[in-house]
Amino acid sequence: MEMQQIRYFLAVADELNFTRAAERCHVAQPSLTRAIKLLEEELGGPLFHRERSNTHLSELGRMVKPYLEQVYGQAQEAKRQALEFTRLKKTSLKLGVMCTIQPNQLIELVSGLQTRHPGIELELKDASAAELEHRLLGGDLEVAIYCRPSEPLDERLHYIPLFREQMMIVLHPGHPLAKRNAVVPKDLTGERYLNRVNCEFFGYAGRIWREHDFLGCELVYRSERDDWILATIASGLGFGFMPASCANHPGVAVRPLVDPEFWREVNLVTVRGRPHSPAVGALVREAMRTRWMGGPALAAEAEQRREMVEPTV
């Protein structure tokens, strides 16, 4: 049984006319008829009844049709996957990454992509979340990893949740608040603040803090770089507010902010309805396979839960 014979059979089954089926398959009708005849000999009986202008499937034809459709569909999918794989042998992909995501959080994703798709040349674009979103919608980026917790989700974008982590208060180890297990907003009143310009909750957290008895603090330093903020905190010049994974300096103390807590949920983001390259599909699959913050991607975890609760038919 050849794939061409199956294609001709399915065309005749759809058209119920050998002439139209031959035209659809771009083949001479005698060639199509011979192929069907050989298939019938192999399967042991006629697949069609031809009664003048009335061509219809035989009982055998109706029985084998769904199986041949499945075989042909799987063959086409195999071709599609092979083509995508071939294209991935030499292709570039621009991935936008929020500048407050630490490089070590991306190592497994990058190394996994390189191992399974060595032909993808990954170019990382480091920027603020707002800038990444602008570039994504403008077409300069195909995919990005970021979060904007203080902004509503954009309906033009598709979000795949990767991980969540808590926002922390970062202090010099000798600071009085470092002796506590947790910090509340009012504890920060009057303290010296070192501002991360690209903070995920910029312009948003302060308003909520004030609702919880925070009376303000002294802004003494701004920087776009978290490593500079950490170095300044380690020197004792003030406190910072940053994700737990970013507070990785040996000279600082890290305490959770509570009442209220703040968490950032980082997503892999693409534009809805936009045709994407095979490289984007490969990256998405790798992101779902990667372990983030020691656990599976949030989207993969949610999918596993759905599979566990959905009844099997």
N, C-alpha and C positions, 0 to 999 in steps of 0.2 A: 504494500500500500504506500503510495507516494503522496506527499503533501499537495502536489498539483492536482491529483485525482480528487482529493478531499475538497479542495477549493472549487473545482468544477462542479462537484456534486452539490455543494452548498449554494452555488450560484443558481443551478437549475432548480433546487428546492425552493429558493426565494422567488425566482421569476416564473417557474412552471412553464417555461418555454425555452427550448434548446437554442433557438436563434438568438434570443435576447441574452441568454446566459453566455453564449459565445462572444457576443459583442461586449458584454460587461467584462469578460475575462481577457479581451483583446486576443482572441484565438479563433482560428477557423473552426466552423461548426463540426466538420468531420473529425478533427483532432479532439475536440471536446467529447464527441460521441464515442470515439474509440476509448478515451480515458475512462468514461463512465462504464463502458462495456467491460473493460479490464477489472474495474472495481467490483462490478456485479459478479464476475467470475470468481473473484477472490472471496467475496462475502457469501457466495452460494445461492444467489437468486436475484431477480430483477429489483431495482430500487425505484423505478418509475413505471407507471402504466401510461402508454401513449395512445390515446384514442382520438384520432384525427386532431382537432384543435384543442383537445382536452388532455393535457399532461398533468398527472398528479402522482404523489408519492404512493408507493406500494406499502403494504404492511411492514415488510422488511425495511423499506426506506424510512418510514416513520419511527421504527424502533431504533435504528442506528443513528439517526440524525442528531439527537442531543449529544451522543458520544463523540461524533465526528466534529460537532461544533466545539466541544470542549478541547479536543485534540488540536484543532486549528487555532482556537483562541490561545491556548498555551504556547503553541509554536510562535504565534505572532508576538506574544509577550516576551518570549525568550529572545526573539530578534530585537525587540525594542530595548530590552535590558543589555543585550550584547552591544547594540549601537551606542547606548549611553556609556557603557564601560569603555568602548573604543574612544569615544569623544573625551573621556576623562583622562586618557593617556597623556594629553597635553592641553591643559586649560588653566586659566588663572581665575582666582576668586577674591574679590575684595570683601573682607569681613570687618565691619565696624565694631569696635569694642569700647564700651564706656571706660573712661580714663580712671575711674575709681575701682575698677575690677583688677585685682592683683594678678600678675602674670602666672603665678603658680596655680591659679584656679583654671587656667586654660591649657595647661601642659597636656593633660590626658586627652582633651579634645583634639589638639593640634597633632599630637603624636599618633593618635588613633586614625585620624584622617590621612596622615602621611603613610602609615602602615598599610591601610586598606586601599588607598587611592593615591599612590605615589606620583601620579601625573598631575595632580592639582597643585598649582603654585599659589599658596595662600598669602595674601597681602593684608596685614592688619592695619586698620585705620583707627588711631586712638583719638578720641574726642569726648566732649561732654555729651550727656544724654540728649539734650535739646538739639545740639548740632548733628548728632547721628540721625535723629528722627528727620531733621530737615533734609539731610543728604539722601536718606532712604526714600522719602517721598519724591525728591527731585530726580531720582534715578542714578545718582552717583554711586550708590551702594545697592547691592542686591539683598543683603542680609546684615543684621546687626544684633549685638547683645547689649542690652541696657535696661534701665527701669526709670520711670518717672512717677514715683508714688504719689506725688502731690498733684498730678494731672489726671483727668479722666482718660480712659482708653479711647484711642482714635479708631473709629469704625472703618477707616481705610486700611488699617493694619491688621495683621494676623499675629497673635502672640502665642508662643509656646513656652510655658513656665519651666524654668530650669532649677532655680533654688531660691530659698528664703534665708535671710539672716538678720539678726537683731542689730539695731544701732546702739552704740555704746558711748559712755563718757570716758574719755582718756585723760589721765592725770599724771603728774609727777608722783613717784612712789612716796615722797615725803609729804604730799598734800593731805590735809586732815580728812578729806572725803575719801581718800584711798583706804582708810581704815574701815570703811563701811562695805557691806555686801552689795548694796545697790544705792543708786542716787535718784532723788526725785527732783522735779524742776525747781522747786523753791530753794533747794540746797545750793543752786547755782547763782542765786541772786547776788549781785555785786562782784562776782568772780571775773577774772580776766579771760576773755574768749579769743581763741585762735580760729579764724574762719576759713573753712574749706570752700573756695569759690565755686567748685563744682559739686557741692553737697547735694545729695539726692532730695533732701527736704528743705532746700534753700527757700527762704521766704514763707515757709509753711509751718515748720516745727515751732518757731518762736511764738506764733499766734496761739498755738495750742498750749505751750508752756505757760503763757500768761494767764490762761484759763485755769491753771493749776498753781496759782500763787507765786509765779515767777515774776519778779519786779524789774528784771533787766540786768545786764552785765556790761562790762567794759570791753569793747572790741579793740584789741591791741595789735592784731596781725592778720593779714589775708594772704593766701597762696593757692595757686592752682594745683600744687603738688602735695600729695599726702605725706610723702617722705620728709618734706620740709616742715610740715605741720608737726609731725611726730618728733623730729629733731628739736623743734622749738619747745614742745611740751616736755621733752626729756631734760631740757635746760632749766625747767621750772618757771617759764614765762606765762603759763596759763593752761586752760583745759581745751580739749577738742571734742567734737561729736562726729563719730564715723562708724562705718560697719565693722563688725567684729573681726572680719578677715583682714581688714586694712590696718588694724592696730597691732602691728607685728614688730614693734621696736623693743629691744631688750631693756630700754631705760624708761619705760612707762608702765603705769598701772591701768587696768581696764575694768570698768564697772558697768553693769547694765543700768540703763535708764528705765525707771518704772513709774507707773501711775502718772502719765500713760507710757506704754511701751511703743517703740517705733520699729518696724520691720521693713526691709526692702525685699521685693520679689523681682528677681532678675529674669528677663525673658529673652528668647531668641525671636526676633521680629522680622517679618517680611511684609510686602505690600499685597493686599488681597487682590486676586484677579490678574496679577501681573505674571506673564509667562516667565518661568525661571529656568536657568541653565541646569543641566544634570549635576553640576558641581554643588549647587545649592541643595538639591535633593540629597546628595552624599553627605553634606555638612549636617543637615537636619537629622538624618539617620544616625550619624555619629554622635550628635548632641544628645539624642535620646538614649544612646548606649552608654554615654559617659556618666561617671559618678561625680556628682557635684556636692561639695561640702560633706563628703563622706557617704552620701546616699544617692539613690537613683534620681534622675531628672524628675521634677514634680509632674510633668506631663506623662512620663512613662509610668510613674507610680499610680496616677489617676486612671490610666488605661488598664493597668493590672487589676485595680479594684473593680472597675466596671466589668471586666471579664469574669471576675469571681462571683459577682452578684447576678449577672444576666443569665436567665435560664437557657439551657441548651435545648434545641429542637430535635 
